[in-house]
Amino acid sequence: MKRIIIKNNKGRRFIVAFMLSVSFGILFLQSCKDDEVYEREQYKNVFALISESDNVARKFHNLGEESIGYIAASMGGTEATDRDVEIKLIEDKSLIDQFNLINYDTDVSKYARSMPEDKYDIETYNFSILSGTIGGRLPIKIRPDGLSPDSSYFIALRINSYSGFEANPDKSYILYQIKTKNYYAQSDGTTIYSMRAKYREQGSSSELEMPGNKIMHPISKNSIRIMAGNEAFEADMNVFNSSAIIVSVNADNSLKILPYKNINVTQVDGDPDYPNIFKVEDDGFKTYKTFLLRYNYVSGNTVVEMKEELRLEFNEEDDDLEMD
């Protein structure tokens, strides 16, 4: 191999400049190639079913009524489409099994369920993204009454066929999750009322002030579930069965207190400060949903006398918005 020896600085500068020129040229060509690929991808029309990162679309539906939910698709690309895209979906319950295994492994108690067939209707599995538009949707009729707030219910759908362009393979299926709500609470466990309560063990002369919070779940259009007294909340059916109560709101906003399952609870009427009513309060600055409860319940071998005020600040305008 021959060596080329450059003995002056001028030559060194020439070689360095030449090498830099070659490097920049290579980088420029690679950049142009990357830009071409990027532009091709940007111009490509690809559609996808709209969901969260785990391919689940979580939607709330009002208890006590039939409502409409939608499976939506979105078309990507920098240019408008020049023809309709006809999309056909198909139900695939194996997607629920796949979701359960990935997320919960062998913890069967947390498994999502397939939505009972009598709780929804899909009149057609076909829908379109019309020419020049970026979206389309397929309606589903949902009847949520009777669904448990403690279970997840899915309608599993995937793309069976389509007439043109390209489907995003990562967003070619969807798990439509039905969550319930009523005027007082949502079933996702995020409805938390502040509590000011008075607690007394029957036979004791002392009454304890008991501040805190209570998680509320919807059971029907006009009823909710809470833990009795100061019983600890735990997302466990055995705990709910032994320690939870149902509060139903009558047409005149009076309340009916009943056991959720096995608890021994007795409604006590006639207390002027805790008259077993629901009301909406406005203090001039904020608006609150308020429950005033008076009941006795058995905790172990002790009868507990409870007086509770439960309050939730809310915005009336936001509360009227549809969440599905």
N, C-alpha and C positions, 0 to 999 in steps of 0.2 A: 504494500500500500504506500502510495506517495504522500508525503506531507507537504502542505503549502504553508510556508512561514511568512507571516506578515510582520515586517519589522518597524513599521511606522504607524503612528496613531491615526493617520488619515485612512489607511487601509482597514484598520480595525473598525473605524466608524462606518466605513462602507459595508463591511461584512455584517455588522450589527444591524444597520439600516436595512440591508437586503433580507436578513432573517426575519426582522420585524414585519417587513412588507409581505413576505410569504405567509407568516402567521396570521396577519390581519386579513389577508386574502382568503385563507381557509375558513376563518371565522365568519367572514362576510358571506361566503358561499353557503356555509352551514345555516347561518341566520336566514338567508333567503329561502332555503329549503324548508326550515321550520315554519317560516311565515306562510309558505304555500300550503303546508299541511294544516296549519291553524285556520287559514282562510277557507280551505275545503270543508273542515269540520264546522266552521261557523255557518257556512252556507247550506249545510246539510239539514234537511227537515227530519227531525226525530221527535216522536211523541212518547209520553210517559204517563202512567197513572199517578195522580197526585196523592202523596202520603208523606208521613214523617220518615225519618232516617231508617226506621225499622220496618218500613212498608205497612205501617198501621195508620189508619185514618180514624182518629178518636172524635166522636161526635156525641153531643148531648141531645136527648129527646125528652119532651115533657111527658110525665106520667098523666094518665087520665084522658089521653087523646091519641089519635093516629096522626102521625106527622111524616113528612117527606125528607129523606136524606139523599145525598147524591154521591155517586162515584164519578170523579172528574178526571179528565185527561187534558194534558197541555202539549201543544206543539212548539218545538224549538226551531231555531234557524233564523238567519237574518233576512231572508226573503219570504214574502207571503206565498202560501201554497196556491197552486193553480187548479186544484181539483179536490173534491170531497174525499175524506178518508172514512170508510165504513169499518167500525170496530165491533167485533163480537167477543163477549166475555163468556166464561163458563165457571160454574161453582166447582171448587176443588178443596174439600175438607182436609186433604192431606197437608195443606199449607198450615193448618192450625196445629196438627201434630208436630210439624217441623218447628214452628214457633215455640211450642211448649218445650220441646227437647233442647233447643238452643238456649232458651232463657231460664228454664227451671229444672232441667235434667230429670232427676227422679222425684222431685218434690211435687207430687201429684196434687197436693192441696192447693197449689197456686195455678194449676192448669186453666187456661182459657177454654171456654166451651163454644160449641157451635150454636148459633142462634136457633132457638126452637122454630120449627117451620111454620107454626101457626101464628108467630109473632111478626112476620114480614111477608111482603109480596114483591116480586120482581116481574112486571108484566112482560118485558122483553129484555133480552140480554144484548141487544144491538143498539148502538148509538153512533153518532157521526161527529167528526170535526169538519165543519163546512169549509169550502174553498175560501181562502183569504182570511180565515179566522185562526185563533190560536188555542181554542179550547172547545170541549164538548163534555156532556155529562149524561149519566144514566140515573134515573130516579128509582128509589126504593121506598116502599111504604113500610113504616115501622109502627108496631103496636107494643109499647114497652111495659104495659101493666103486668105485674106478676114477676118481673125480673128481679133477681136479688141484687142489692147494692154491693154485695160482697163477692160477686163473680164477674168475670170478664166474658162478654159474648161477642163472637166474631161472625161476620159473613165473609167467607173467603172466596175471592174471585181472581181469575187470571185471564189474560188475553188468549183467546182460542184462535182467532184469525183476524186479518185486517187487509184492506184492499190496496194499500199503497204506502209509499215512503218507508219509514223504518221505526221499529219499536225499541225503546231503550230496554235492554235485557234485564237490567237491575231494577227497573220499575215496571215490569210486565205483569205484576200481580199485586194484590192489595188485600189487606185484612181490615174490613170495615168494622170498627168496634162501637157497639151501642152502649152509651152511658146514660143513666137516668137523672132527672132533676124534677123538682117542683118549685113552688114559689119560695120555699123556706130553705132548701138545701140542694146540693149536688152529690152524686154518688162517688166522687173521686176522693172523698175524705178531706177536701180542702175547705169545707164550710165549718168554721170554728166560731162559736158564740162565746163572748165573754160572760163570765158567771159571777154574780154576787149572791151568796146563799147563806142561809142560817141552818145549822145542823144541831140536832139535839137527840141524844139517845133517850128513848122513852123511860120515864122514871127519874131522869136526872134533872136537877134544878138549873143547870148551866146550859146556855145556848151559845154555840161557837159560830163566829163569823167565818165564812169559807169562800174566799175569792178563788178564781181559777178560770179555766176554759173548758168548753165541751164541744167535741166533734159531733156533728149532726148528719145523719144520712136520710135520704128520702125513701119512704116505703110505698106510698101511694100518692095520689094527687094532693090529698089533704092531711097526710100523716108523715111523721118523722120518727126516727129512732135515736135515743140518747142513752148513755149509761146512767143508771140510777144514782142519786146522791153523790158520794165521793168515791164510788167504785172506779177502779183504775181501768182506763180504756186500753184494749189490746185487740188488734185485728185478728181475732180468733173466734170461730163460731161457738166454741164451748163457753167462752167468756160472754159473748152476746146472749147466748141462750140462758145463762144463769143470772146475768146482772143488768140486762138492758130493759128499757121500757119503751112503749109506743105512746106518742102524744098526737092525738087527732084534733084538727081544727074544724069545728062545726061552722055552719053557714053564718051564725051570728058571732063568730070569733070566740065563742066559749070553747073550752078544751075538755077532751076526754082522755084520761090516763089509764093505760092498760099494760099488762105484762107483755113483753116481746115473746118470751117462751115460758121459762120456768120460775121466774122471780115472783115473790109474793108482794104485791103492791096494792095500796088502797088510796084512792083519790079522796082528798079532804076538801070539801067546799065550805064557803061561808067566811073565809079569812078576807077582810077588807083590803089588806095590803098585798095578798097573793091570791087573787080571786079566780085562778085557773082561766086566764084569758090570753089571747094573742092580740097585739095591737102594733100599729106603726106610729112611731113617735118622731116628732120634729122639734128639736130644741132651739130652733132659729139658726143653727149653724150646720147641724148634721141630722141625718135621718136614720132611724134604727128600726129594725124588726125586733119585737120584744115579746118574750113569753114570760108570764108570771104563773108559777107552778106551786101547788101545795099538795103534798102526798106523804104517806108513810110507806116504808118498805122494810122487809126483813133482810138483814145482813148477818149471816151466821145464825147466832142465837139472839141477836139484838134487833129490836124494832127501832128504826131510825125515822125521826120526824124531819121532813125537808121542806124548806121554803126557798124557792129559787127565782131569780131574775136572770134570764138569758137574753143578751142583746147582740145584734149584728148590725154594724154600720153598713149602709148601702146607698147607691145612687139610683134613684127611681128611674131615670132615663136609661141608664145602662141595664138595669134589671129587666126592662121591657124588651131588650134586644133578643132576637132569636139567636141561639147558640149552635144551631145545626146547619 
